[in-house]
Amino acid sequence: MALSLTLRQLQVFEAVARHRSYTRAAEALYLTQPAVSMQVRQLEQQVGLALFEHVGRRLYLTAAGEEVLRLARSVLQQVGEAEAAIEALKGVRRGRLTIAVASTANYFAPHLLGRFAARHAGITVSLDVTNREGLLRHLHDNDVDMVIMGRPPEGLDLEAEPFMENPLVVIAPPDHPLLDERPVPLARLQEETFVVREPGSGTRIAMERHFQAHGVRLSTGMEMSSNEAIKQAVEAGLGLGIVSLHTLGMELELGRLVVLEAESFPIVRHWHLVHRRGKRLSPVAAAFAEFVRAEGARALPLPRLEVGTRRRGGGRRHRNRRDGARS
């Protein structure tokens, strides 16, 4: 008997498999949880096998589910390519752009997308802000047009194009004693406690590689899952931090944090546009890639870098190094 599968059933099933949750799939698809459950149940009835199983409180794919997932993703990819080919005949007048960005990139990505959308009023944009693990999952599943991230992963067949510098700097509260040292030796930083990102984050990986290359071992006091948490912890005096200069515009402007002039800093990384190799980009995605390639860095100037020093008598003054990354 021929199967009567629908595209909607495959879309819903793929979302549940990707999120490992009916609730999160429903949120992502803007459906109710009963509607998602019904679509999956109808698909299981068509296949004649269970596609999911619960072990404890977690949801897992069965062997049949794994096979149907491979087929579903193949079908959905071909449908997406067909839609892209049709849209290509219409030009960049309408369409949908789906982007996933690292949490640090969220400090500039909305501005970049806003400038692009202003030129193409008929498009819609879907933006997912996630950590490095989430970005790798998007790339593995090939379920977004492209990803904006720092260091691209190894081991996946990807196309990655750098488009803008991403300098990492050492931040401190405005009354920190190291403000009097210029530059601060890396060996001196070993005596300080650092508030750092969680293991596996792009910033954490870059930081650890940099200090290992210089034979320096840092003391980490707290781990945080966001740049905002790190900045607040540093401002509260819980340690020094290392963050992207892109995240510091407000804090530097208000004098709540300062950038230390540390030896071998900033660590200059790059932001990349990344997608699966051979992926057929829709006209909207191709236009966005070209926009970022041509104007991304100019459209997003770095915050003014302030380096703090103390005056005699306890006061402070600021010296502007320059607009940009180098210290």
N, C-alpha and C positions, 0 to 999 in steps of 0.2 A: 504493500500500500504506500502510495506516494505521501510524503510529508507535506503539510500545509503550513509551513512556518511563515511568519510575517517578519518584516524588517523591524517593527516595533518590539516584537518579542526578543529578537536578537540584541537590539540596543539595550533593552532593560536587563536582559540576562548578563550582557557584558559589563554593564555598570555595577550590578550586584557582585559579580566575580571580581571586578577590579577593586571595589571598596570593601569586599568581604562583609557587607552589611546591607540589609534591606533598607534600613533607616537612612544611611548615608547615600545610598543609591537614589532613594526617593527625593532627598534634598537636592542632589546634583541634577536630577531630571525634572525637578519642579512637579513631582507627582506625589500622591498620597502613598503611604506605605501599603495599604490594602491593594491599591492599583498595581504596584510593583509586584506584590505577592501573587496577584491573579495572573499577570503576564508570565511569570516564571512557572506557575503551576500549569498554565495552558501549554507552555513549551514542553514541560516534562511529560504531559499527557500525550503530546504529539510524538515525542521521542520514545516514550514508553519506558523510560528509565529515570531514576532520581539523579538530579544534577548537582545537588548540594546535600551536605550532611552536617549536623551539629555535633561537635565533640566538646562537651562542657558548655561553655558560653560562646565558643568561637564557631564560625561558619567556614566550612571547607568544601572544595570541589570534589566530587566523586571522579572516578576514572572516566565515566561517560561525560561528566561535566568538563573535564580537561579537554576532551576531544571536541565537544561542541564549542568550547571557547575558542579553540584554534580556528574552527570553521567560521564562527561568528565574526571574529576579527578579520579574517580574510574577506568575507562578504562585505563587512562595513567599510573596509579599506577600499575595495573596488567601487562601492557606491560613492564614497567620498571622492575618488579619482574621477568618476563619471560626472559628478556635480561640478568638480573643478574644471573639467574640460568644457562643460556647457557654459559655466560662468566666464571662461576665457573668451568665448565668442561674444560675450556681452560687454567686456571691459570691466574696469574697476569702478562700477557705478553702484553696486550693491554686493552683499556677501557677508560672511562671518569670519572674523579673525579670532583664533583661540591661541592664547599665549599662557605659558607657565613661567614664573620668574622666581628666582631665589629671594628669600625674605629681605636680604640687604638691598637687592635691586628694586624693591618696592618703594624706596625713597625717591627714585627717579622714573621708574617705568610708567606710572600713571601720567606724568607730564609728557613723556615721549608718545604714549598712545593718544593722549589728548590732542597733541599737535598733528599727529597723523590723521585722526578721525575728523579734525576740523577741515582737512583737505578733501575728505571722502565722506560726505555727509550721509550717504546711503548705507554705510556698513554698520555692523554691530560687532562689539568686541567682548570676548570672554577672557577674564584674567584670573588665573589661579596663582596665589602667593603661597609658596611652600618651602620646605627645607630641602637640602640636597637629596635626601632619600626620596622625597616626593618627585623631584625633578628626574631622577634616574628611573623612577617607575613610569613617568610620562614618556620618557624616551624609549624605554623597553616596550611599552604598550603601543607606542606610536599613535597616541590619542589626542595630540595637540599639533597645531601647525609648526610651532617652534618653541624653544626654551631660551630664556636669557639666564645665563649662569656664569660663574667664574671659571675655574679650571674644568675643562670637559673631562668626562670619565674615560678611562682606557678600557679596551675590551669590547666596546660596542662599535658597530659600523656607522660612524656619524660624520656629518659635515659640520665643522665649527669654524666660525669666522670672528676674530676679535674686532671690536669696533670702538672701544673706549678704555682708557686707563682706569684702574680701580686701586688706588693707593691705600694701603693699610698703615695706620699711624698709632703711636702710643699716646693714650689720653690719661689725664690726671686731674684731680680737683685743683682749683685755682690757687690753693695755698700749699701745694705739695713742695717739700724741700728740694726735690730734684730740679725744680725750675731754675735754681741757681747754677746748675751744671750745664755746660754748653760746649760740645755735645755730651750727652750722658753715655758713658761706656757701656757696652753690652754686659760686661762682667758685673757692673754695678746693678744692673737690672735683676741679676740673680738674687740680690738681697731683698727684692720687693715681692709682694704677693700680687698675683694677677687674677682678675675676674675674666673668665674665658667662655667661649661658646661651647656647646655640647660636642662630644666626639663625633667625627664624621662630617661636621659642617665645613664648608669651603674655607672660611676664615680660620678655623682651628687647624685644618690641615696645612694651610700656607704658613701660619705662625710656627707650628711645630717644625716644619721643614726648614724654615729660615734659621731658627735657633739651633737646630741640630747641625746645620751646615757650618755654623760659627762656633760649635763646641760649647754652647751655652744651655744650661738646664734651668728652666723657670719653676718657680713655686706657684702652683695654682690653688687658690683658696676656695673659689666657688665656680660652679658651672651654670651658665644661663642659656636659655633656649631662644633668646632674642637679643638684638642689638639694643633695644630700648631698656631691657633689664640690665644689661652691662653698663650702659651710660648712667642709669640711676644708681647702681651700686658704686660706681667710681665716684660719682658726685657725693655720695654718702660717706666716702672715705673707706670703703671696704677693700680697696686695692687699685692697682692700675688696670688698664684695659687696652686691647688692640681691636680697632674697628676700622671699617672703611671710612675714608674722608667724606664720602657721599652722605653718610648718616649724621653729620655733625653740624649742619648749617645753623640750626636754631641755638644749639648749646654754645657754639663759638661766638655767635652774634650777641648772646646775652651774658657771656662771660661765666657760664656755669661750669664749663670744662675748658681745659687748655691742652694743646698738643705739645708733648715733650720733644725737644730736638735730640733724638736718640741716634747713636751711632748705627749706620747701615739702614736707617729708616728714611723715608717710607719704604715698605715692601710694595713694589709696583707690580700689580697683577693686571689682568685685563678682563673686561666683560666680553662674553661671546654670544653670538646667535648660533644656536645648535638645533639640528634636526637630523633625522635618520637619512643616511646616504641613499640617494636615488628617489627620495620622496618627491612626489609631484606636488609642488606648491600651488595653491589656488591663486588666481590673479590678485586677490587681496593680500595674501601672505607674501607673494613675490614683491608686490608694491611696498609692503611694510619693510621687508628685508632691504630693498633698495633705498628706502627713506632712511633707515638706520645707518646703512653703509655710507650714505652721502652726507647726512646731517646730524647723526646721533651725538657725536662728541661736541659739535658746535652748539647744539641745542641744549646741552646740559653742562654748563660750566661748573667746576668744582667750587665748594665753599671757600671763602677767603681763609687762608691758613694763618691762625694767630699763634705766635709763640710767646709764652708769658715769662716775665722776669720780675723780681721783687726789687723795689726801691729800698734804700736804707730807711729805717724807721717803720718798716712793716707794710708800707703801701706797695702797690703794684703798678706796673705799666705794661702795655702790650706793644710788641713790635710786629708789624706786618711783614711776613717774608715775601709773599706775592700770591696772586691768585693762581692756584694750581697745586700740584702734588709734591713737588720737590722741596725737601727741607735741608 
